[in-house]
Amino acid sequence: MQLIRRTALLLLLPLTATAGVLPEDRADLMYHYYDGGGVTIDGPSLLVRKKFAEKYAVSASYYVDMVSSASIDVITTASEYSEERTQYGVGFEYLRGKVTYAAAFSNSNENDYNADTATVSVSQDMFGDLTTVALSFTRGWDDVTRRGDPVFADKIDRRIYGVDISQIATKRLVLGFSYEAITEEGFLNNPYRQVRYVDPDAALGYSYEFERYPRTRPGNAFSLRAKWYLPYRAALQGDYRFYNDTWEITSSTAEVAYTHPVGEQWTFDVHYRFYDQDAAEFYSDLFPREDFQNFLARDKELATMQSHTLGFGVAYEFKPARLDFLGKAAVNLKYDRIHFDYDDFRDLRTTGVAPGTEPLYKFDANVIRLFFSGWF
Amino acid sequence: MRAARLFAAVIALSAATGCSRIEPWVKPYEREAIADPIMAWDRDPVASSYMRHVYESREGARGAAGSSGGGCGCN
């Protein structure tokens, strides 16, 4: 039902500033689980990478989301549903001297949404290999349909220009910078989602009509990051990201993470992330009347909101006795608790009050990632 | 168009500065700490790309969400 759209793009990106050496031969098999706001999503994810002649590398990925949704949107305007999204990806890299050329393609498919995404990038080490610069270009083609409506069909065309710089600053400090210019054109709203407007004749005091978004959305995102190797063997990382677009969504993301190995086999992680955004210009929880303006949105993703994440991870590395072809292996468990808070999105499960005075919506989500990694 | 011009400017700047010779102030033999796996921007691409998916599906912002390492294109 397109509540998980844009994911093809996301799983493909970002291509990064890691020239000069190809990634290790590695396979990851992960089980992922998300539960929050009435939505449960789980499934497997597989990523395999393999080098040839230290110059070429290929990769393949497979990912599944199995969704069971009774979200606040679904229970107030539709019926609970289940669906599945499947994504395949392939990638190729070529290392020549200090330059790495890469290309990747992925396809994501669900019953009413298909997304093809292609990325090319080039990255180069320079200044005595202290600096790595990567340039990337991504193009996405999405086909949007609506279940039960054989007439409706539309498209999205997406382009992303990216720059990523990684800089060794001192013997213990690495800095990073990323910038992406993103343009999207086409049918950008969810074809099922509706906005509400004041209707004195309705039993609840309001009625619904379908969302209408602009057909273009240019945006800019940049991020800064730093990672320190502490006086003892541990790492501390800080990240900041700024984003804005022509829909007048402005957001900041800040994150701090600490990594602490214990012995040769155990690694512990803890991190905290804060996210804050302003609402889109055409967003409202309750419009004064039907067809109040050209563009209408009541997607909580476009509301004024904050999220807080506290996460923990533990990894255990070992040499598998019965799998000789693996040089080493690791089992990882990561748990994140996310709290979402909305400043202008109301919980319509509360009835019997004046429209626009319902309590503000908020929810907590649990995210689990359990994965096995093997290096061969 | 503005994004395309900026992109071209970055390429030109990269090419121009690539010709000058800068002495590395952190020698290769001084990079033991930097090379430690715990210093990777992203130790586990399959796990971190999933978290970006979680956030991007529920928040308005997108892009520049951190380096994922490996550059395999399937992150």
Contacts between the chains, C-beta under 8 A, distances in Angstrom:
chain1	res1	chain2	res2	distance
A	3	B	57	7.2
A	4	B	53	7.9
A	4	B	57	5.2
A	5	B	57	7.7
A	6	B	56	6.0
A	6	B	57	7.2
A	6	B	62	7.0
A	7	B	53	5.2
A	7	B	56	7.5
A	7	B	57	6.7
A	9	B	62	7.8
A	10	B	49	7.1
A	10	B	52	5.3
A	10	B	53	5.0
A	10	B	56	5.0
A	10	B	62	7.6
A	11	B	49	5.3
A	11	B	52	7.9
A	11	B	53	6.2
A	11	B	74	7.2
A	11	B	75	6.9
A	12	B	73	6.5
A	12	B	74	6.8
A	12	B	75	7.2
A	13	B	63	7.8
A	13	B	68	7.9
A	13	B	75	7.0
A	14	B	63	8.0
A	14	B	64	7.4
A	14	B	65	7.0
A	14	B	66	7.5
A	14	B	67	6.8
A	14	B	68	5.9
A	14	B	75	7.1
A	15	B	71	5.4
A	15	B	73	5.9
A	15	B	75	7.9
A	16	B	41	7.1
A	16	B	42	7.9
A	16	B	67	4.4
A	16	B	68	5.6
A	16	B	69	5.9
A	16	B	70	7.1
A	16	B	71	5.0
A	16	B	75	7.8
A	17	B	67	6.5
A	17	B	71	8.0
A	18	B	67	7.8
A	18	B	69	5.9
A	18	B	70	6.3
A	18	B	71	4.7
A	19	B	71	7.9
A	23	B	69	7.5
A	23	B	70	3.8
A	23	B	71	6.9
A	23	B	72	5.7
A	28	B	44	7.1
A	28	B	45	7.6
A	28	B	46	4.1
A	28	B	47	7.8
A	30	B	46	5.2
A	30	B	47	6.4
A	30	B	50	7.1
A	32	B	50	5.3
A	34	B	54	6.2
A	45	B	46	5.7
A	45	B	50	6.5
A	47	B	45	6.8
A	47	B	46	4.6
A	47	B	72	7.8
A	47	B	74	6.1
A	49	B	70	7.0
A	49	B	72	5.3
A	57	B	72	6.9
A	59	B	72	4.1
A	59	B	73	6.8
A	59	B	74	4.8
A	60	B	74	7.2
A	61	B	46	7.9
A	61	B	74	4.1
A	89	B	73	7.5
A	89	B	74	4.3
A	90	B	74	7.3
A	91	B	72	4.7
A	91	B	73	3.4
A	91	B	74	4.7
A	92	B	73	7.6
A	93	B	71	6.5
A	93	B	72	6.7
A	93	B	73	7.4
A	100	B	71	6.3
A	102	B	71	5.5
A	102	B	72	7.5
A	102	B	73	5.2
A	103	B	73	6.7
A	104	B	72	7.3
A	104	B	73	2.5
A	104	B	74	5.9
A	106	B	74	7.0
A	119	B	73	5.6
A	121	B	71	7.0
A	121	B	73	7.4
A	123	B	71	6.4
A	124	B	14	7.4
A	124	B	18	7.5
A	126	B	14	7.8
A	126	B	17	7.5
A	126	B	18	5.5
A	127	B	22	4.5
A	127	B	24	6.5
A	128	B	22	6.6
A	128	B	23	6.8
A	128	B	24	2.6
A	129	B	24	6.9
A	129	B	28	7.3
A	130	B	24	5.1
A	130	B	25	7.3
A	130	B	26	6.2
A	133	B	14	5.5
A	134	B	71	7.2
A	135	B	7	7.1
A	135	B	10	6.7
A	135	B	11	6.5
A	135	B	14	7.7
A	137	B	7	7.9
A	160	B	63	6.8
A	161	B	3	4.9
A	161	B	4	7.0
A	161	B	6	7.5
A	161	B	7	4.8
A	162	B	63	7.7
A	162	B	64	7.6
A	163	B	7	7.6
A	163	B	10	5.4
A	164	B	67	6.1
A	166	B	41	7.2
A	166	B	67	6.6
A	168	B	26	5.4
A	168	B	31	7.1
A	168	B	34	5.8
A	170	B	26	6.5
A	171	B	26	5.6
A	171	B	30	5.0
A	171	B	31	7.1
A	171	B	33	5.9
A	171	B	34	6.9
A	172	B	33	5.1
A	172	B	34	7.3
A	174	B	34	6.2
A	174	B	39	6.5
A	174	B	41	7.8
A	176	B	41	6.5
A	176	B	66	7.9
A	176	B	67	5.6
A	178	B	64	4.2
A	178	B	66	7.2
A	178	B	67	6.7
A	179	B	64	6.2
A	180	B	63	3.8
A	180	B	64	4.7
A	181	B	2	7.7
A	181	B	3	3.5
A	181	B	6	6.9
A	181	B	7	7.7
A	182	B	62	6.4
A	182	B	63	5.2
A	183	B	3	7.1
A	218	B	3	7.8
A	219	B	62	7.0
A	219	B	63	6.9
A	220	B	63	7.9
A	221	B	61	6.6
A	221	B	62	6.7
A	221	B	63	3.5
A	221	B	64	3.7
A	221	B	65	7.6
A	222	B	64	5.5
A	223	B	64	4.3
A	223	B	65	7.0
A	223	B	66	6.4
A	225	B	41	7.3
A	225	B	66	6.4
A	225	B	67	7.2
A	227	B	39	5.9
A	227	B	41	7.0
A	229	B	33	4.0
A	229	B	34	6.9
A	229	B	36	6.6
A	229	B	38	7.8
A	229	B	39	5.7
A	233	B	36	7.2
A	233	B	38	7.3
A	234	B	38	7.2
A	235	B	36	7.7
A	235	B	38	4.6
A	235	B	39	5.6
A	239	B	66	6.0
A	241	B	61	7.2
A	241	B	64	5.7
A	241	B	65	6.5
A	241	B	66	7.7
A	243	B	60	7.8
A	243	B	61	3.7
A	243	B	62	7.1
A	243	B	63	6.7
A	243	B	64	7.5
A	249	B	60	4.4
A	249	B	61	7.0
A	251	B	59	7.2
A	251	B	60	6.2
A	251	B	61	4.2
A	253	B	61	6.7
A	253	B	65	7.8
A	259	B	38	4.8
A	261	B	38	6.0
A	267	B	38	6.9
A	275	B	55	7.2
A	275	B	59	5.9
A	275	B	61	7.6
A	277	B	59	6.5
A	277	B	60	5.1
A	277	B	61	6.3
A	280	B	60	7.1
A	301	B	57	7.9
A	301	B	58	6.1
A	301	B	59	6.4
A	301	B	60	5.5
A	302	B	60	5.5
A	305	B	59	7.3
A	305	B	60	8.0
A	307	B	55	7.8
A	307	B	58	7.5
A	307	B	59	6.7
A	332	B	44	6.4
A	332	B	47	6.7
A	334	B	47	6.0
A	336	B	51	7.1
A	338	B	54	7.7
A	340	B	58	6.8
A	365	B	54	7.9
A	367	B	51	7.3
A	367	B	54	5.9
A	369	B	47	4.9
A	369	B	50	6.1
A	369	B	51	7.9
A	371	B	44	7.2
A	371	B	46	6.4
A	371	B	47	6.1
A	373	B	44	7.0
